């Protein structure tokens, strides 16, 4: 056989193998797409459905419709549902997109239609062409793992209704076969919205997650999110006054694990500064721990909830809630029987006139056979403690602000006394209030701080070491 003939035969065999592989993998891509929708076709007010699938040789096309049931607004003509239709282009392996690394497929997803109550929103993409340009690209490996990137470009709008400046969104994610593990990051540089005298300015949001599937619907691992800042300003009343709220440098970290059929969560929150009108506080920090949650019960509940969502898809929200209540009741019984525990630790808030520290714990004994509706029996299984301390100067400042507002309102209504008399009454009332709190043992004084400690165990409530009756007549 001539060398040229042999070379031609090898090339022909390679082309046939590539073509055959492309055709076979195209079928696998379709099966993968359809199976992925089965696991998340209905979830609460959301539902997903394959709208169309057209298989080709080198690539295939598909459409997925996301339905969102909306609560009916107070105004006439408010929409009851929203539909988002996405177009997918599946480029088949083994070399999707031409001369690229081998893969099962490369999927490109774009938003194609926006509907309200099934009717297209006219001119939506003319008003928001950036959303039409947004694209998510997913590369699916032969083992079923996937790597995705979603990029929504920045957009800016100015019209008679207000101003919108959004600096876009980027999401990178990696998923192991069949969703056994998820890793990724979220980046949103910022958002500013102005309308009807109100202003919202959201600083950059940065998030990371590294999760592993412990049970169906249950993922554990670590998630982190940071917020550069948040500023809200809005009118208050008809006199032209305004109110504001702000956050600076917030961080949230959530760690979770699954051990011995139990789920454990630990969350830490930190904020460098919080502001309300002209008052500023911070830093604020706290750690929250939730332990001993029955993992199987939660996993089963999530599956049953989704299945019920399919069956009740056409039922109105109120009837749906009534029919789902038994599921929630069953979940509560199972969780309480597992001796769950909630802890709040290392709470610290710094204010201009002092600081607050504290913590607490809420737990259940987990003894079987109790009835959720029997409040007395339930109290016997509850164990709770709360400890708080604050500088007395801070307590006085908070009480004075509240009492001054009440006295000023009384003076405005009755015109019985002026500003100097208000301050004199305030000083007298403030001392009386502090003395009353100390006398009734609601707080105790230690140096420059006021402290309180409360507890509940075996149905007995204690406050600063003294037992108090829970029910009248005890």
N, C-alpha and C positions, 0 to 999 in steps of 0.2 A: 504494500500500500504506500502510495506516495505521501511524502511528508505534508504537502499542502492539503491533501485529502484528509489525512489524519487530524490535522489542525482544525480543518473545517468541521469535521465530525465532533471534535471535542467542544468547539464553540457552540455547535448546534445542541449538543447534549446539555451544556451549561444553560443555554437559553431556555430549553424545554424544562430543565429542573427548576430554574428560577420562575418560569411561568407557572409550572405546576405548584410550586411552593407558594407563590403569590395567591393562586386560586384557593388552595386549601386553607391558608392562613386567613384569607378573606372570610371564609366560613367561620373560622374560630373567632374572628373579631365580632361577627354578628352575634354569635352565641354569648360572648363575653358581655356585649352591650345589653342584650336582653336579660341576662341573668343579673346584671348589676342593678337593673331597675326593680327586680322582684324584691330585693332586700330593703328598698326604700321607696316603694311606690306610694305609700300613704303614711303620713306622720302628723297627727293632730290636724291643724288647719291647712297643712300642705299635702299635695299629692303630685306624683310624677307619672307620666304616661308616655309611651312611645307613640309619636304621632305618625311617623312614616319611616320606612327603611328601604333604600334602593341600593342593591348590591351591584358593584361594577367589578371590572377586572383588576385594575391598579388601585382603585379607590371606591369607596361606598359613601352614600349620603344618608343621613338620618335626621329626624326632628324629634325633640323631646319637649313636652309641654309641662310647665310647672303651674299648678293651680293653687291659689291662695284665697281662702275664705275670709272675707273681711267682716268685721262687726258693722252692722248698719248704723250709719251716722244719724244725727238728729235732723239734719237738713233733708228736704225732699230731694229725691234723685241720687242719693249717695250710693255708690257702687257696693254690691254685695260680694263681688269676687274680682280677682285679678289673674290674668293668664300671661305668662312669659313663655315664649316659644324660642327654643334654641336650635340652631342649625349645627350639625356635626359633619365634618369631613374626615373619613377614616382612610388613611393611606396605608395600604396593606404591606406587610413584610414580605420577604425577609429584609429588604432594603427600602423602608418607607421614605418617600421624599427623594428618591434617586440615590446618589452615591453617599450613603450615610452608614453609620454603624448598624449592624443587624438588630432587628427588633420585631416584635409581633405586629405592631402598628404604631402610627402616630396620629393623634386625634386633634383636630382643630375645632374649637367651639366658639360660636358667636351668637349674640342676641339678635334674633330676627324679627320678632313681633312683640308688641305690648298691647294687651286687650283689657278692657274693663267690662265685666259682665258679657264676655264673649265678643265684644265689638272693638275693632282696632282703634287705638288712640291716634287720631288724625294728626299728622305732622310731628309725631314724637321724635323721630330721628332727624328731622329738619331742625328741631329745637335742641336736640342733644346728639349731634353727629359723633361726639367722642364715645358714646356708648355703643354706637354701631361699629366703631373702629376697635373697640375692646375685644381682646381675643384671649382664650385659654388654650394652651398647647399641652397635650399629655402624650408622653411616650411610654408605651406598654411593652415590657420585656417579655421574653418567651416564658418565663416562670410565672407571669401574671402580675408582677410588681409594676408599679407605675410611678413616673416622675412628672409633675405638673407645674405649670407656671401660668398665673392669671395676671394680666396687666391691663388696667383701666387708666387711660391717659388723663391728665388734669383737664378740668373744664371750668369756665367762668361765664356767668350770665348776669346781665343787668336788664331789668325791665320795670314796668310800673308796679309790679307786685313785690319787688325786692331785689337783693343781690345775692349771688351764690358764687363762692370761690372754693373749689375743691381741688386739692393737689394730687389727686389720683390714688390708686391702690395697687399694691403688688402682693401676690400670695404665691409662695413656693411651697410645694408639698411633695412628699415621697410616701408611697403606700406599699406595704408588703403584700404578697399574694393573699387575696380574699380579705384584705383589710386587717391582717393580723397585727400590724404596727403602722403608726402614722407619725411622720416627722415633718416639720416645716416651719415657716416663718410668715408673718404678716407685717406689712409696712404701709402706713397711711400717713403721709407727711403733714397733712393739716386740712382744716375745713373752716370756712367762715360763711355765715348766713345772716342776712339783715332783712327784716320784713316787719311792717306795722309797728315801728318803733322799738322792736326787740332785736337783740344781737346775740348770736352764738358764735364763739370762736373756739375751735378745738385744735389744740396743738398736735404735734406728731404722736402717733400711736405705733408702738413697736411690740410685736409678740412673737413668741417661739413656743413650740410644743413638741414633745417627744413621748408618744403614748404607745402602749401595747394592749391588745385585746385580752382581757382577763376572762371575760364571759361574753356571750352574745349581748351586744348593745352596751357593754361596760368596758371602758378603757381606763387604764391607770398609767401613771408616769409623772412627768413634770410639765407644767405650763407656766409661762411667764409673760407678763404684759407690763409695759411702761407707758405712761401718759405724760407728755411734756407739760401740758396745761389745759385748762378749760375755763372759759369766761362766759358768763351769762349776764345779760343786762336787759331789763324789761320795764315798761311803765307800770306804775302802781297808783291807781285811782285817777280822778279827773283833775287833780290839782297840778299835774305835770311832774310829780315826784317820780323817782325811779328807784329800783332795787337792783342789786347785783349779787352774784355768787361766783367764786373762783376757786380753782385748785391749781397748785403748782407741783410739778415733779412727783407724780404718783407711780407706785410700783406695786404689783400684785403677783404673788408666786403661789402656785397650787401644786402640792405634792400628794400623790395618792398611791396606794399599794393594795394588793389583794393577798391576804394570808389566812389560812385556816377557815375558808368559806366566809371570811369577813372582809369588808372594805373599810379602809381607813384613809381619811383626808386631813391634810394640814394646809392651811392658807395663811399667808402673812401679807399684811397691807401696810404700806408706808406712804405718807404724803408730807412733802416738805412744808406746804402752807395751804391753809384754807381761809377764804375770806367771805364774809357776809356783810354787804353794804360797806360801811367804813371800819368794820372790825376784822382783825386778822388773827388767826390761830395757827399753831404748828411749831414743831412737827407733830404729826399724829401717827401712831404706830399701834398695831394690835396683831395678835396671832390667834387663829381660830382652828380648833381641832375637832373633827367629827370621827368617832371611832365605833367599831363593832356593828357596822351595818350589814345586814344579811345580804350577801352578794347574789345568791340564787333568787331570793325573793325579788330583788330589784330587777334582775335580768328577766325573770318570768313576767314581771309586771310590764316591762317595756315591750316585750313581745306580744302580750295580751292587749296592751294599749294600741299597738299598731294594728293588730287583727280587728279589734273593735272599731278602729277608725275606718277600716275598709267597709265593714258591715254597716256603719252608721254614716257613711259619706253623704247621703242625701237627707239626713235628719237635721232639723234645725238645732242651733247651738244649745238651747235650754234643755231640750229633750235628750240631746247627746250627753250633756253633763249629768242629768238624772240617771241615765242608764250606765254611766261610767262610775258613779259613786260607789257601788259595791266593790269595784276593783281597788279604789283608793282605800276603802275600809279594810279590805283583806290585806293590802300592803302594810297599812299602819299596824295591824295586829301582829304580822310577822316581824316587822322591824322592832316593835317594842318588846316582843318576846325574846329578841336576841341581845338584850341589855345594851342598847346604844348609849353613847355618851357624847356630850357636847362640852367643850372647854373653851373659855375665852381667857387668854393669858397675855401678860405684859401689855395691857392697855395703857397708853400714855398719850396725853394731850397737853401741849404747852399753850397757855393763854397769856395775854398781857399782864394779868393780875395773879398769876400762879399756874399750877398745873394739876391735872387729874391723873391718878393711877388706879388700876384695879384689875379685877379678873373675876371669873365665875366658872361654875360647873353645873351641868344638868345631866342627870343619869337616871336610868330605869333599872329596877332589880331584875327584870326579865323572868319573873315567875310565871309559869304557864297557867292558863285557865281563867285569867281575869277578863272581865267584860269591859270593852272600851267605853260604854255609856255609863258605867258605874263610877262616878267621880270620886267617891270616898275610897273605893278599892284601888283606883288608879293612884290617888295620893299616897297610899301606903307603899307604893313601889317607886315613888319619885324620891330622888336624892338631889338636893340643889344647894349651892352655896354662892354667895355674892359678896365681894369685898371691894369697897371703894374708899379712896381718900383724896382730899382736895385741900389746897391752901384755903384757910378761912377768908382771906382777902378775895379770893376768886368767888367763893360762895356768896359773900356779901355783895360783890359786884353784880352777880347774876340776879340775886333777889332784889337788889336796889333798882335794877333796870325794869323788872316786871312791876314792882310796886309803884315806881314813879309813873309809869304809863297809866296804871289804874287810878292814881290820885289825880293826874292831869285830866283824865277823862271825866272824873267826878267833878273837878273844878270847872271844866268847860260846860258841864250840864247844869250845875247848880250855882255857879259863880259865888261860892261861899268864901274862897280864899285865893290868894295870889301866889306867885312863884316862891317868895320867901317862906310863906306858911307851908307850902308843899314840901320844901326841903326840911323844915322842922318836923313836920308830921312823918316824913320819910325816915329821918334818923330815929325817931321814937319807935316807929313800927318795925324798923329793921332790927333794933336791939331786942324788941319784944319777940320777934319771930325766931331769932337765934336762940334766945333763952328758952322759948317754948320747945324748940327741937331738942335742945339738950335735956330739958326737964322730963320730956316724954321718952327719952332714950332712943330717939330716932337717929341721933348722931352722938359721938363722944369727941371730946376735944383732947388732942395730944400735941402740945406745943403750939405751933402756928397752923396746925392742920385739923380738919374735921374728918372723922372716919365713921364708917358704918359697915357692919357685917351681919348678913342674914343667912339663914339656913333652913332647910326642910328635910326631915328624915323621919321615917316611920310615922308619917302623918302629923308630926309635931313641928311647928314653925318657931324659930328663935330669931330674935333681933338683938344684936349686941349682948348676947349671953342670956337674955330673958326669954322664956317661953311665952308665946302669945296664942290665944285660941284662933282657929281658922274659921269655925262656924260659930254663929251667935248661940249663946246658951252654954258654951263649953266652959 
